[in-house]
Amino acid sequence: MEFSAVTIEIKGINMNEKKLVLHALLIRKKILHIIKLARRGHIGSAFSIVEILVVLYEHFLRINPKKSRLKNRDRFILSKGHGCLALYAVLAQYGFINDKALAGTPNTAKCPVLKHRPDR
């Protein structure tokens, strides 16, 4: 697979297309891994929002996983509940949740934090 050297510009933010594609592929791989372990999930809903989440978490949201409780941080609300596996994969990628949390099945004793639809 070969990628061009195209750069995406969004309101003055440059994100190399290759970097976006690579991040998106990694996130999709994590989503598939979660679905395989859980034996269920909404692949299409999760896959369809991956690039949006990567660009938001990479360039726009003012958040830091080490200071996630700050009052003046940005908040992200996912209203597309069936896409939550993409959000979980992105949160793991950017250090907000432990990658090991993705190894448990959502809504079970092995993974009590992750749910099939996020509520916080």
mmCIF file of the C-alpha atoms, coordinates in Angstrom:
data_MODEL
# 
_entry.id   MODEL 
# 
loop_
_atom_site.group_PDB 
_atom_site.id 
_atom_site.type_symbol 
_atom_site.label_atom_id 
_atom_site.label_alt_id 
_atom_site.label_comp_id 
_atom_site.label_asym_id 
_atom_site.label_entity_id 
_atom_site.label_seq_id 
_atom_site.pdbx_PDB_ins_code 
_atom_site.Cartn_x 
_atom_site.Cartn_y 
_atom_site.Cartn_z 
_atom_site.occupancy 
_atom_site.B_iso_or_equiv 
_atom_site.pdbx_formal_charge 
_atom_site.auth_seq_id 
_atom_site.auth_comp_id 
_atom_site.auth_asym_id 
_atom_site.auth_atom_id 
_atom_site.pdbx_PDB_model_num 
ATOM 1   C CA . MET A 1 1   ? 0.000   0.000   0.000  1.00 0.00 ? 1   MET A CA 1 
ATOM 2   C CA . GLU A 1 2   ? 1.392   3.378   -0.971 1.00 0.00 ? 2   GLU A CA 1 
ATOM 3   C CA . PHE A 1 3   ? 0.300   6.748   0.393  1.00 0.00 ? 3   PHE A CA 1 
ATOM 4   C CA . SER A 1 4   ? 0.591   10.105  -1.269 1.00 0.00 ? 4   SER A CA 1 
ATOM 5   C CA . ALA A 1 5   ? 2.167   13.105  0.403  1.00 0.00 ? 5   ALA A CA 1 
ATOM 6   C CA . VAL A 1 6   ? -1.133  14.994  0.507  1.00 0.00 ? 6   VAL A CA 1 
ATOM 7   C CA . THR A 1 7   ? -1.686  17.249  3.496  1.00 0.00 ? 7   THR A CA 1 
ATOM 8   C CA . ILE A 1 8   ? -5.148  17.910  4.878  1.00 0.00 ? 8   ILE A CA 1 
ATOM 9   C CA . GLU A 1 9   ? -5.731  21.452  6.100  1.00 0.00 ? 9   GLU A CA 1 
ATOM 10  C CA . ILE A 1 10  ? -8.594  22.124  8.491  1.00 0.00 ? 10  ILE A CA 1 
ATOM 11  C CA . LYS A 1 11  ? -8.852  25.682  9.796  1.00 0.00 ? 11  LYS A CA 1 
ATOM 12  C CA . GLY A 1 12  ? -5.099  26.157  9.655  1.00 0.00 ? 12  GLY A CA 1 
ATOM 13  C CA . ILE A 1 13  ? -4.281  22.730  11.126 1.00 0.00 ? 13  ILE A CA 1 
ATOM 14  C CA . ASN A 1 14  ? -2.134  20.572  8.861  1.00 0.00 ? 14  ASN A CA 1 
ATOM 15  C CA . MET A 1 15  ? -2.390  16.851  9.264  1.00 0.00 ? 15  MET A CA 1 
ATOM 16  C CA . ASN A 1 16  ? -0.436  14.667  6.932  1.00 0.00 ? 16  ASN A CA 1 
ATOM 17  C CA . GLU A 1 17  ? -2.816  12.280  5.184  1.00 0.00 ? 17  GLU A CA 1 
ATOM 18  C CA . LYS A 1 18  ? -0.434  9.382   5.758  1.00 0.00 ? 18  LYS A CA 1 
ATOM 19  C CA . LYS A 1 19  ? -0.460  10.019  9.511  1.00 0.00 ? 19  LYS A CA 1 
ATOM 20  C CA . LEU A 1 20  ? -4.267  10.214  9.542  1.00 0.00 ? 20  LEU A CA 1 
ATOM 21  C CA . VAL A 1 21  ? -4.590  6.983   7.553  1.00 0.00 ? 21  VAL A CA 1 
ATOM 22  C CA . LEU A 1 22  ? -2.107  5.156   9.789  1.00 0.00 ? 22  LEU A CA 1 
ATOM 23  C CA . HIS A 1 23  ? -3.836  6.328   12.977 1.00 0.00 ? 23  HIS A CA 1 
ATOM 24  C CA . ALA A 1 24  ? -7.216  5.341   11.536 1.00 0.00 ? 24  ALA A CA 1 
ATOM 25  C CA . LEU A 1 25  ? -5.939  1.883   10.575 1.00 0.00 ? 25  LEU A CA 1 
ATOM 26  C CA . LEU A 1 26  ? -4.567  1.336   14.076 1.00 0.00 ? 26  LEU A CA 1 
ATOM 27  C CA . ILE A 1 27  ? -7.864  2.419   15.633 1.00 0.00 ? 27  ILE A CA 1 
ATOM 28  C CA . ARG A 1 28  ? -9.843  0.135   13.301 1.00 0.00 ? 28  ARG A CA 1 
ATOM 29  C CA . LYS A 1 29  ? -7.587  -2.768  14.245 1.00 0.00 ? 29  LYS A CA 1 
ATOM 30  C CA . LYS A 1 30  ? -8.348  -2.092  17.930 1.00 0.00 ? 30  LYS A CA 1 
ATOM 31  C CA . ILE A 1 31  ? -12.073 -1.943  17.160 1.00 0.00 ? 31  ILE A CA 1 
ATOM 32  C CA . LEU A 1 32  ? -11.941 -5.322  15.429 1.00 0.00 ? 32  LEU A CA 1 
ATOM 33  C CA . HIS A 1 33  ? -10.007 -6.744  18.378 1.00 0.00 ? 33  HIS A CA 1 
ATOM 34  C CA . ILE A 1 34  ? -12.661 -5.514  20.829 1.00 0.00 ? 34  ILE A CA 1 
ATOM 35  C CA . ILE A 1 35  ? -15.449 -6.947  18.663 1.00 0.00 ? 35  ILE A CA 1 
ATOM 36  C CA . LYS A 1 36  ? -13.660 -10.280 18.402 1.00 0.00 ? 36  LYS A CA 1 
ATOM 37  C CA . LEU A 1 37  ? -13.312 -10.527 22.186 1.00 0.00 ? 37  LEU A CA 1 
ATOM 38  C CA . ALA A 1 38  ? -16.839 -9.325  22.905 1.00 0.00 ? 38  ALA A CA 1 
ATOM 39  C CA . ARG A 1 39  ? -18.341 -11.373 20.076 1.00 0.00 ? 39  ARG A CA 1 
ATOM 40  C CA . ARG A 1 40  ? -20.563 -8.447  19.212 1.00 0.00 ? 40  ARG A CA 1 
ATOM 41  C CA . GLY A 1 41  ? -20.402 -4.797  18.221 1.00 0.00 ? 41  GLY A CA 1 
ATOM 42  C CA . HIS A 1 42  ? -21.349 -2.327  15.539 1.00 0.00 ? 42  HIS A CA 1 
ATOM 43  C CA . ILE A 1 43  ? -18.471 -2.285  13.077 1.00 0.00 ? 43  ILE A CA 1 
ATOM 44  C CA . GLY A 1 44  ? -19.971 0.162   10.585 1.00 0.00 ? 44  GLY A CA 1 
ATOM 45  C CA . SER A 1 45  ? -20.949 2.730   13.212 1.00 0.00 ? 45  SER A CA 1 
ATOM 46  C CA . ALA A 1 46  ? -17.525 2.570   14.828 1.00 0.00 ? 46  ALA A CA 1 
ATOM 47  C CA . PHE A 1 47  ? -15.539 2.596   11.578 1.00 0.00 ? 47  PHE A CA 1 
ATOM 48  C CA . SER A 1 48  ? -17.484 5.548   10.165 1.00 0.00 ? 48  SER A CA 1 
ATOM 49  C CA . ILE A 1 49  ? -16.321 7.986   12.863 1.00 0.00 ? 49  ILE A CA 1 
ATOM 50  C CA . VAL A 1 50  ? -12.667 6.985   13.234 1.00 0.00 ? 50  VAL A CA 1 
ATOM 51  C CA . GLU A 1 51  ? -11.111 9.799   11.155 1.00 0.00 ? 51  GLU A CA 1 
ATOM 52  C CA . ILE A 1 52  ? -13.301 12.401  12.846 1.00 0.00 ? 52  ILE A CA 1 
ATOM 53  C CA . LEU A 1 53  ? -12.227 11.209  16.295 1.00 0.00 ? 53  LEU A CA 1 
ATOM 54  C CA . VAL A 1 54  ? -8.551  11.066  15.334 1.00 0.00 ? 54  VAL A CA 1 
ATOM 55  C CA . VAL A 1 55  ? -8.575  14.650  14.025 1.00 0.00 ? 55  VAL A CA 1 
ATOM 56  C CA . LEU A 1 56  ? -10.501 15.893  17.083 1.00 0.00 ? 56  LEU A CA 1 
ATOM 57  C CA . TYR A 1 57  ? -8.252  14.196  19.632 1.00 0.00 ? 57  TYR A CA 1 
ATOM 58  C CA . GLU A 1 58  ? -5.069  14.972  17.714 1.00 0.00 ? 58  GLU A CA 1 
ATOM 59  C CA . HIS A 1 59  ? -5.685  18.665  16.974 1.00 0.00 ? 59  HIS A CA 1 
ATOM 60  C CA . PHE A 1 60  ? -8.787  20.246  18.416 1.00 0.00 ? 60  PHE A CA 1 
ATOM 61  C CA . LEU A 1 61  ? -9.771  18.993  21.855 1.00 0.00 ? 61  LEU A CA 1 
ATOM 62  C CA . ARG A 1 62  ? -7.919  20.690  24.695 1.00 0.00 ? 62  ARG A CA 1 
ATOM 63  C CA . ILE A 1 63  ? -7.505  17.643  26.893 1.00 0.00 ? 63  ILE A CA 1 
ATOM 64  C CA . ASN A 1 64  ? -4.645  15.845  28.545 1.00 0.00 ? 64  ASN A CA 1 
ATOM 65  C CA . PRO A 1 65  ? -4.862  12.258  29.811 1.00 0.00 ? 65  PRO A CA 1 
ATOM 66  C CA . LYS A 1 66  ? -2.651  13.186  32.780 1.00 0.00 ? 66  LYS A CA 1 
ATOM 67  C CA . LYS A 1 67  ? -4.982  16.055  33.730 1.00 0.00 ? 67  LYS A CA 1 
ATOM 68  C CA . SER A 1 68  ? -8.332  14.634  32.680 1.00 0.00 ? 68  SER A CA 1 
ATOM 69  C CA . ARG A 1 69  ? -10.235 16.152  35.624 1.00 0.00 ? 69  ARG A CA 1 
ATOM 70  C CA . LEU A 1 70  ? -9.434  19.820  34.913 1.00 0.00 ? 70  LEU A CA 1 
ATOM 71  C CA . LYS A 1 71  ? -12.531 22.005  34.964 1.00 0.00 ? 71  LYS A CA 1 
ATOM 72  C CA . ASN A 1 72  ? -11.547 24.074  31.921 1.00 0.00 ? 72  ASN A CA 1 
ATOM 73  C CA . ARG A 1 73  ? -10.822 21.093  29.647 1.00 0.00 ? 73  ARG A CA 1 
ATOM 74  C CA . ASP A 1 74  ? -12.841 20.411  26.528 1.00 0.00 ? 74  ASP A CA 1 
ATOM 75  C CA . ARG A 1 75  ? -15.495 17.744  26.666 1.00 0.00 ? 75  ARG A CA 1 
ATOM 76  C CA . PHE A 1 76  ? -16.515 15.406  23.902 1.00 0.00 ? 76  PHE A CA 1 
ATOM 77  C CA . ILE A 1 77  ? -20.055 14.053  23.750 1.00 0.00 ? 77  ILE A CA 1 
ATOM 78  C CA . LEU A 1 78  ? -20.649 11.066  21.529 1.00 0.00 ? 78  LEU A CA 1 
ATOM 79  C CA . SER A 1 79  ? -24.301 10.985  20.540 1.00 0.00 ? 79  SER A CA 1 
ATOM 80  C CA . LYS A 1 80  ? -23.787 8.042   18.208 1.00 0.00 ? 80  LYS A CA 1 
ATOM 81  C CA . GLY A 1 81  ? -23.869 5.325   20.862 1.00 0.00 ? 81  GLY A CA 1 
ATOM 82  C CA . HIS A 1 82  ? -23.236 2.453   18.468 1.00 0.00 ? 82  HIS A CA 1 
ATOM 83  C CA . GLY A 1 83  ? -19.924 4.080   17.574 1.00 0.00 ? 83  GLY A CA 1 
ATOM 84  C CA . CYS A 1 84  ? -18.591 3.867   21.129 1.00 0.00 ? 84  CYS A CA 1 
ATOM 85  C CA . LEU A 1 85  ? -16.027 1.200   20.258 1.00 0.00 ? 85  LEU A CA 1 
ATOM 86  C CA . ALA A 1 86  ? -14.245 3.793   18.122 1.00 0.00 ? 86  ALA A CA 1 
ATOM 87  C CA . LEU A 1 87  ? -14.251 6.192   21.060 1.00 0.00 ? 87  LEU A CA 1 
ATOM 88  C CA . TYR A 1 88  ? -12.846 3.522   23.389 1.00 0.00 ? 88  TYR A CA 1 
ATOM 89  C CA . ALA A 1 89  ? -10.091 2.675   20.888 1.00 0.00 ? 89  ALA A CA 1 
ATOM 90  C CA . VAL A 1 90  ? -9.186  6.368   20.486 1.00 0.00 ? 90  VAL A CA 1 
ATOM 91  C CA . LEU A 1 91  ? -9.192  6.906   24.260 1.00 0.00 ? 91  LEU A CA 1 
ATOM 92  C CA . ALA A 1 92  ? -6.784  3.981   24.614 1.00 0.00 ? 92  ALA A CA 1 
ATOM 93  C CA . GLN A 1 93  ? -4.619  5.252   21.758 1.00 0.00 ? 93  GLN A CA 1 
ATOM 94  C CA . TYR A 1 94  ? -4.246  8.682   23.375 1.00 0.00 ? 94  TYR A CA 1 
ATOM 95  C CA . GLY A 1 95  ? -3.674  7.371   26.915 1.00 0.00 ? 95  GLY A CA 1 
ATOM 96  C CA . PHE A 1 96  ? -7.016  8.124   28.563 1.00 0.00 ? 96  PHE A CA 1 
ATOM 97  C CA . ILE A 1 97  ? -7.757  4.492   29.325 1.00 0.00 ? 97  ILE A CA 1 
ATOM 98  C CA . ASN A 1 98  ? -5.438  1.543   29.655 1.00 0.00 ? 98  ASN A CA 1 
ATOM 99  C CA . ASP A 1 99  ? -5.078  -0.595  26.548 1.00 0.00 ? 99  ASP A CA 1 
ATOM 100 C CA . LYS A 1 100 ? -5.723  -3.612  28.793 1.00 0.00 ? 100 LYS A CA 1 
ATOM 101 C CA . ALA A 1 101 ? -9.237  -2.316  29.441 1.00 0.00 ? 101 ALA A CA 1 
ATOM 102 C CA . LEU A 1 102 ? -9.988  -3.117  25.809 1.00 0.00 ? 102 LEU A CA 1 
ATOM 103 C CA . ALA A 1 103 ? -9.125  -6.769  26.422 1.00 0.00 ? 103 ALA A CA 1 
ATOM 104 C CA . GLY A 1 104 ? -12.210 -7.368  28.566 1.00 0.00 ? 104 GLY A CA 1 
ATOM 105 C CA . THR A 1 105 ? -15.678 -7.791  27.209 1.00 0.00 ? 105 THR A CA 1 
ATOM 106 C CA . PRO A 1 106 ? -17.781 -4.630  27.703 1.00 0.00 ? 106 PRO A CA 1 
ATOM 107 C CA . ASN A 1 107 ? -20.441 -4.855  30.454 1.00 0.00 ? 107 ASN A CA 1 
ATOM 108 C CA . THR A 1 108 ? -18.829 -7.812  32.218 1.00 0.00 ? 108 THR A CA 1 
ATOM 109 C CA . ALA A 1 109 ? -16.840 -8.275  35.393 1.00 0.00 ? 109 ALA A CA 1 
ATOM 110 C CA . LYS A 1 110 ? -13.673 -8.360  33.276 1.00 0.00 ? 110 LYS A CA 1 
ATOM 111 C CA . CYS A 1 111 ? -14.448 -4.926  31.866 1.00 0.00 ? 111 CYS A CA 1 
ATOM 112 C CA . PRO A 1 112 ? -16.815 -2.988  34.155 1.00 0.00 ? 112 PRO A CA 1 
ATOM 113 C CA . VAL A 1 113 ? -15.661 0.425   32.891 1.00 0.00 ? 113 VAL A CA 1 
ATOM 114 C CA . LEU A 1 114 ? -16.506 0.014   29.213 1.00 0.00 ? 114 LEU A CA 1 
ATOM 115 C CA . LYS A 1 115 ? -20.105 -0.295  28.176 1.00 0.00 ? 115 LYS A CA 1 
ATOM 116 C CA . HIS A 1 116 ? -21.763 -0.938  24.837 1.00 0.00 ? 116 HIS A CA 1 
ATOM 117 C CA . ARG A 1 117 ? -22.933 2.669   24.937 1.00 0.00 ? 117 ARG A CA 1 
ATOM 118 C CA . PRO A 1 118 ? -20.977 5.295   26.887 1.00 0.00 ? 118 PRO A CA 1 
ATOM 119 C CA . ASP A 1 119 ? -22.741 7.322   29.539 1.00 0.00 ? 119 ASP A CA 1 
ATOM 120 C CA . ARG A 1 120 ? -19.880 9.502   30.823 1.00 0.00 ? 120 ARG A CA 1 
# 
